[in-house]
Amino acid sequence: MDTGHVAIHDPPASPPPPPAVVVTDTAVDQREFKRRKMSSTTISKTSDESDCILVCDRLPAKYTGAVIGNFTDNKHLKGPWNDNHWRQLPTGQGKYQLQGAPNSDKFYVTAQQDGLYRQGLLMPSMSNGTIHRILKMVLRDIYPGAIGRNIQALTEGLPNFKPEQSINSP
């Protein structure tokens, strides 16, 4: 039965525009991702050097802040060090020292290379990999030689330290 009413239908909605496709070179993206995993320096928003913490993606989060550095002035070092205890490597690449923390079982390794100071905290509870990463970040090029000259102190004070299991990069 026809009632005389006209049914009006809206025209079909236009399909949405296709999403924009961005073509990227995945090889370049992967290289950039790998570059970001390298050690870097985080500097606070203020110009105060005392907040300069060296970071490494492979260092456990609980040890963030265990390595500080890239200071031109040694007054920013937090752990013990002594100007009379520097050990120079025969190659002349830099100087370093290993000092025990007073009234503690912790060690501080401090290095000066290219006019910059770096310092790392080593604790007996750290894993072998963590100890090696901290040593590598602080000592950089002199890492193998410094380990060789301090094996006894490091193995006695750090039970998890295995000098024969060194690493190539932090």
Residue pairs with C-beta under 8 A, 6 or more apart in sequence:
37 57
37 58
38 169
39 54
39 55
39 56
39 137
39 170
40 54
40 55
41 52
41 53
41 54
41 55
41 69
41 70
42 52
42 53
42 54
42 55
43 51
43 52
44 51
44 52
49 71
49 72
49 73
49 76
50 76
52 68
52 69
52 70
52 71
52 76
53 64
53 65
53 67
53 68
54 67
54 68
54 69
54 70
54 118
54 137
55 64
55 67
56 67
56 133
56 137
56 170
58 129
58 133
58 170
59 66
59 67
59 130
59 133
59 134
59 170
60 130
63 121
63 126
63 130
63 134
66 120
66 121
66 134
67 118
67 119
67 120
67 121
67 134
67 137
67 138
68 76
68 77
68 78
68 118
68 119
68 120
69 116
69 117
69 118
69 119
69 137
69 138
70 116
70 117
70 118
71 77
71 116
71 117
71 118
72 115
72 116
72 117
73 117
74 81
74 112
74 117
76 117
77 110
77 117
77 119
78 119
79 99
79 101
79 108
79 110
79 119
79 121
80 99
80 100
80 101
80 102
80 108
81 97
81 99
81 108
81 110
81 119
82 97
82 99
85 97
85 99
86 95
86 96
86 97
86 112
87 95
87 96
87 97
87 146
87 149
88 94
88 95
89 95
89 96
89 142
89 145
89 146
89 149
91 142
91 145
93 113
93 141
93 142
94 111
94 112
94 113
94 114
94 139
94 140
94 141
94 142
95 111
95 112
95 113
96 109
96 110
96 111
96 112
96 138
96 139
96 142
96 146
97 109
97 110
98 107
98 108
98 109
98 110
98 146
98 150
98 153
98 154
99 107
99 108
99 110
100 106
100 107
100 108
100 157
101 107
101 108
105 123
105 124
105 157
106 121
106 122
106 123
106 124
107 121
107 122
107 123
107 153
107 154
107 157
107 158
108 119
108 120
108 121
108 122
109 119
109 120
109 122
109 134
109 135
109 138
109 139
109 146
110 117
110 118
110 119
110 120
110 138
111 117
111 118
111 119
111 138
111 139
111 140
111 142
111 146
112 118
113 140
113 141
113 142
118 137
118 138
118 140
119 138
120 134
120 135
120 137
120 138
121 134
122 131
122 134
122 135
122 154
122 157
122 158
123 158
124 157
124 158
124 159
124 160
125 160
126 134
126 158
126 160
127 160
128 160
128 161
128 162
128 165
129 167
131 154
131 158
131 160
131 161
132 161
132 165
132 166
132 167
133 167
133 170
135 143
135 146
135 147
136 143
136 167
136 169
136 170
137 170
139 146
143 166
144 166
147 154
147 163
147 166
148 163
151 163
154 161
154 163
155 161
155 163
